Amino acid sequence: MWAAYAVSAYGTGLGFGAFSVVAIEVLHAGSAEVAALSSAGLAIGALLAVPLGPWLEFRAKRPVMIAMDLVRFAALATVPLAYWLNLLSFGQLLVVSVVAAVAKIAFTAASGAYLKTLVPAGKLLVATSRFESTTWSATVVGPPLGGAAIGLLGPVTTVVLDAVSYLLSALGITAIREPERRPAPKTPAARRLRDVAEGWRHILAHPALRRLFFNLVLVNGLLMAGEPVLSVLMLAHLGFPVWQYGLAFAVPCLGGLVGSRLAPRVTARLGERKVLRVFGTLRACWPVGLAFVRPGPAGLAVVMITELGLITCISLFNSVFAAYRLNAVEPGHHARVLTAWSITSSTSIAVLTLLWGLLAQLTGPRAALAAAGVLLLATPFLLPRGPLGPFRTEGSPARRKRVPKPT
């Protein structure tokens, strides 16, 4: 499963920004169309994914993962095919981005639930830290190589590589021979409508998960909303060369490797609760510095140092949080909780990206980055303050009761 994830992650890294490149270079799309392509894919994909939680919960997870990889392979493969036939359109890119977004949400939910069945609870932090480090290593290597491939072989090259990575991922998951645990019993038809919202209900019923949910939705949304604004500031306003812009984001991703690999040691020393509090706070302190970027080597250094600190804290926090969430969620609810989480995160990123694009248009990119940085400084107040111990719910909301965390 780790090998399949790695192949897919490196394919995603190589294909980073590929649709934007194709839209600009092949279809001559403007900035508004490129922003719409990015945001609409996330928003519409999240909306279409709402019924997936209960559907996934009561099915074997491994076939779903394989199917979602094959769906993404087939959808992405249509882009180079249409390009070579001179039939590619903006509408097709939009449809493919929506299909990929839905498949990603379904795959993420199924893979998280499946990972919980493969790895003992005490080893989940090791597993999640390895997945996190793989993500960041792919981010370091993928975009520069993808840019070089586009320059040498054409604008759809990285789309082809990304599509093939999903096919290889599906083959890797197929190679797992260990029998999968039987899924939870299927919910009666009368409760299907209720089950659509069960993931959100479960999150909101858990004090620690509820606070982490709102914290992460806001933090991820603000961070992603600031990325295109920072691109405009560095490339259009400050005149950084494209290679320096790429370097400014590729090198700091090494901090992701450091943070994710240190996560088990730091957690063993400080404890899960303190790690989430400390690094959840530290990750919110870095982005405000991006509003003060200046031209030249000093400005480039500010971006790289800021991103390095931010990514190191994020990777350590995410590794610990991913393990905690899997351990905290009641068995039989993992797919619904992970689906609800992904849908909300995708929607918030899409909405905040559009809002910050408008804000940057009205006030300038520097002011928009400052606003995002100031709001991020308030997000640590949403982090859990009390014990993190999971509790399970039984019966209706009125009958919920706490169950002590197993030792």
SULURFEN-V697512 format. One record per residue. N is the residue number from 0. PSI is psi in whole degrees, 0 to 359 (999 if undefined). BURIAL is b if it has 24 or more other ideal C-beta (glycine too) atoms within 12 Angstrom, else e. D_FIRST is the distance of its C-alpha to the first C-alpha in Angstrom with 1 decimal. Layout:
n->(N	N)
psi->(PSI	PSI)
burial->(BURIAL	BURIAL)
d_first->(D_FIRST	D_FIRST)
//
This chain:
n->(0	1	2	3	4	5	6	7	8	9	10	11	12	13	14	15	16	17	18	19	20	21	22	23	24	25	26	27	28	29	30	31	32	33	34	35	36	37	38	39	40	41	42	43	44	45	46	47	48	49	50	51	52	53	54	55	56	57	58	59	60	61	62	63	64	65	66	67	68	69	70	71	72	73	74	75	76	77	78	79	80	81	82	83	84	85	86	87	88	89	90	91	92	93	94	95	96	97	98	99	100	101	102	103	104	105	106	107	108	109	110	111	112	113	114	115	116	117	118	119	120	121	122	123	124	125	126	127	128	129	130	131	132	133	134	135	136	137	138	139	140	141	142	143	144	145	146	147	148	149	150	151	152	153	154	155	156	157	158	159	160	161	162	163	164	165	166	167	168	169	170	171	172	173	174	175	176	177	178	179	180	181	182	183	184	185	186	187	188	189	190	191	192	193	194	195	196	197	198	199	200	201	202	203	204	205	206	207	208	209	210	211	212	213	214	215	216	217	218	219	220	221	222	223	224	225	226	227	228	229	230	231	232	233	234	235	236	237	238	239	240	241	242	243	244	245	246	247	248	249	250	251	252	253	254	255	256	257	258	259	260	261	262	263	264	265	266	267	268	269	270	271	272	273	274	275	276	277	278	279	280	281	282	283	284	285	286	287	288	289	290	291	292	293	294	295	296	297	298	299	300	301	302	303	304	305	306	307	308	309	310	311	312	313	314	315	316	317	318	319	320	321	322	323	324	325	326	327	328	329	330	331	332	333	334	335	336	337	338	339	340	341	342	343	344	345	346	347	348	349	350	351	352	353	354	355	356	357	358	359	360	361	362	363	364	365	366	367	368	369	370	371	372	373	374	375	376	377	378	379	380	381	382	383	384	385	386	387	388	389	390	391	392	393	394	395	396	397	398	399	400	401	402	403	404	405	406)
psi->(320	318	317	319	319	315	314	319	319	326	318	321	317	325	13	123	12	319	323	318	314	316	321	311	327	316	357	42	151	180	323	320	321	317	319	322	316	313	317	322	316	313	310	320	318	319	315	338	354	315	357	330	301	329	319	325	324	24	157	136	325	315	326	317	316	316	318	324	317	324	316	322	312	318	313	327	337	337	305	327	313	325	314	332	2	37	4	138	163	322	321	317	319	316	316	319	324	313	316	322	316	314	324	317	315	317	316	316	314	319	324	315	322	321	322	331	340	327	131	154	321	345	0	323	321	316	312	327	326	320	318	317	326	318	314	325	323	327	328	314	321	302	316	317	322	319	319	320	320	318	325	321	355	166	338	7	312	336	319	314	320	317	315	326	324	325	317	323	317	320	322	317	325	330	348	124	347	130	140	144	150	137	168	153	145	138	140	153	327	339	4	317	319	324	335	322	4	325	314	321	319	319	312	339	346	113	313	316	324	314	319	324	307	324	311	322	316	315	310	321	316	321	314	326	331	343	309	329	317	324	315	317	313	317	317	321	321	351	28	138	155	321	326	322	314	319	322	336	338	312	315	341	344	331	331	322	316	309	316	324	332	346	312	320	315	321	320	328	317	335	152	313	315	323	314	322	310	308	336	328	315	323	338	350	342	316	334	336	339	340	348	17	137	166	161	183	323	318	320	320	320	315	314	319	317	313	323	312	317	311	323	314	319	315	321	315	312	322	314	318	317	318	317	316	317	323	331	334	137	137	140	1	359	312	319	321	314	324	314	319	313	319	313	319	315	319	316	321	316	313	313	327	316	317	319	332	318	317	318	325	324	321	346	151	326	318	322	319	320	318	316	318	319	317	322	328	339	346	332	338	344	350	151	138	331	195	150	355	127	150	155	151	143	139	202	168	327	343	12	143	156	142	128	147	130	143	999)
burial->(b	b	e	b	b	b	b	b	b	b	b	b	b	b	b	b	b	b	b	b	b	b	b	e	e	b	b	e	b	e	e	e	e	b	b	b	b	b	b	b	b	b	b	b	b	b	e	b	b	b	b	b	b	b	b	b	b	b	b	b	b	b	e	b	b	b	b	b	b	b	b	b	b	e	b	b	b	b	b	b	e	b	b	e	e	e	e	b	e	b	e	b	b	b	b	b	b	b	b	b	b	b	b	b	b	b	b	b	b	b	b	b	b	b	b	b	b	b	b	e	b	e	e	b	b	b	b	b	b	b	b	b	b	b	b	b	b	b	b	b	b	b	b	b	b	b	b	e	b	b	e	e	e	e	b	b	b	b	b	b	b	b	b	b	b	b	b	b	b	b	e	b	b	e	e	b	e	e	e	b	e	e	b	b	e	e	e	e	e	e	e	e	e	e	b	b	b	b	b	b	b	b	b	b	b	b	b	b	b	b	b	b	b	b	b	b	b	b	b	b	b	b	b	b	b	b	b	b	b	b	b	b	b	b	b	e	e	b	e	b	e	e	e	b	b	b	b	b	b	b	b	b	b	b	b	b	b	b	b	b	b	b	b	b	e	b	b	e	e	e	e	b	b	e	b	b	b	b	b	b	b	b	b	b	b	b	b	b	b	b	b	e	b	e	e	e	e	e	b	b	e	b	b	b	e	b	b	b	b	b	b	b	b	b	b	b	b	b	b	b	b	b	b	b	b	b	b	b	b	b	b	b	b	b	b	b	b	b	b	b	b	b	b	b	b	b	b	b	b	b	b	b	b	b	b	b	b	e	b	b	e	e	e	e	b	b	e	b	b	b	b	b	b	e	b	b	b	e	b	b	e	b	b	b	e	e	e	b	e	b	b	b	b	e	e	e	e	e	e	e	e	e	e	e	e	e	e)
d_first->(0.0	3.8	5.4	5.1	6.1	8.6	10.0	10.7	12.1	14.3	15.4	16.4	18.1	20.0	21.0	22.2	25.5	25.6	27.1	29.8	30.6	31.0	33.0	35.3	35.8	35.8	37.1	39.0	37.8	39.3	37.8	38.3	36.4	33.5	33.3	33.6	30.7	28.4	29.7	30.3	26.8	25.5	28.4	28.6	24.8	24.9	27.9	26.6	23.4	25.6	25.6	21.8	21.4	23.4	22.2	18.5	19.5	21.0	18.5	15.4	12.4	10.0	13.0	13.7	10.5	11.2	14.8	14.5	12.8	15.7	18.2	17.5	17.7	21.0	22.4	22.0	23.2	26.5	27.4	28.0	29.5	31.9	32.6	33.6	35.8	37.3	36.4	34.0	35.1	34.3	33.9	31.1	29.2	29.7	28.5	25.3	24.6	25.1	22.9	20.1	20.8	20.7	17.4	15.8	17.3	16.1	12.5	12.6	14.4	12.3	8.9	11.1	12.7	9.7	8.5	12.1	12.1	9.5	11.1	14.9	16.9	18.3	15.0	13.7	15.6	14.1	10.5	12.0	14.1	11.5	9.9	13.7	14.7	12.3	13.9	17.3	17.0	16.2	19.2	21.4	20.8	20.1	23.3	25.8	24.4	24.2	27.8	28.9	27.4	29.2	32.3	32.2	30.9	31.6	30.4	27.8	26.0	23.1	22.8	22.2	19.6	17.8	18.0	16.8	13.6	12.8	13.7	11.5	8.4	9.8	10.3	6.8	5.9	9.4	9.0	7.5	11.0	11.4	13.7	12.9	15.7	18.5	18.8	21.9	25.1	26.0	28.4	32.0	33.1	35.5	32.8	30.6	32.4	32.1	28.3	27.9	29.0	27.5	24.7	27.4	29.7	27.2	26.5	30.3	31.2	29.3	31.5	28.9	26.2	29.1	30.2	26.8	26.3	29.5	29.0	25.7	26.8	30.0	28.5	25.8	28.4	31.0	28.9	27.6	31.2	32.6	30.5	32.6	35.8	35.1	34.5	37.9	39.6	38.4	38.7	41.7	43.7	43.2	42.8	39.8	38.8	35.5	34.1	35.1	33.4	30.1	30.6	31.3	27.9	25.8	27.2	26.8	23.1	23.2	24.1	20.6	19.3	22.1	21.8	18.1	18.5	21.7	20.5	20.1	23.5	25.3	24.3	25.4	28.7	29.4	27.7	25.3	28.2	30.0	26.9	26.4	30.2	30.8	28.0	28.2	31.8	31.5	29.1	31.8	34.5	33.5	33.6	37.4	38.1	36.9	40.1	42.2	40.7	43.6	43.9	43.6	41.8	42.3	40.7	37.7	37.4	37.6	34.6	32.5	33.4	32.9	29.5	28.5	29.6	28.1	24.6	24.6	25.6	23.2	20.1	21.3	22.3	19.1	17.0	19.4	19.9	16.4	16.3	19.8	19.3	16.7	19.1	22.2	21.4	22.9	20.8	21.0	21.3	17.8	17.3	21.0	21.0	18.0	19.6	23.0	21.8	20.3	23.4	25.7	24.1	24.2	27.7	29.0	27.7	29.4	32.6	32.9	32.3	35.1	37.3	36.9	37.6	40.8	41.6	41.2	43.5	46.1	46.1	44.4	41.0	42.1	43.3	40.2	38.0	40.4	40.2	36.4	36.6	39.3	37.4	34.3	36.6	37.2	33.6	33.4	36.0	33.3	31.1	31.4	34.6	34.5	32.2	28.5	28.4	26.7	28.9	28.4	30.6	32.3	34.6	36.0	36.1	39.5	38.3	35.4	35.5	33.8	31.9	31.7	28.4	27.4	28.1)
//
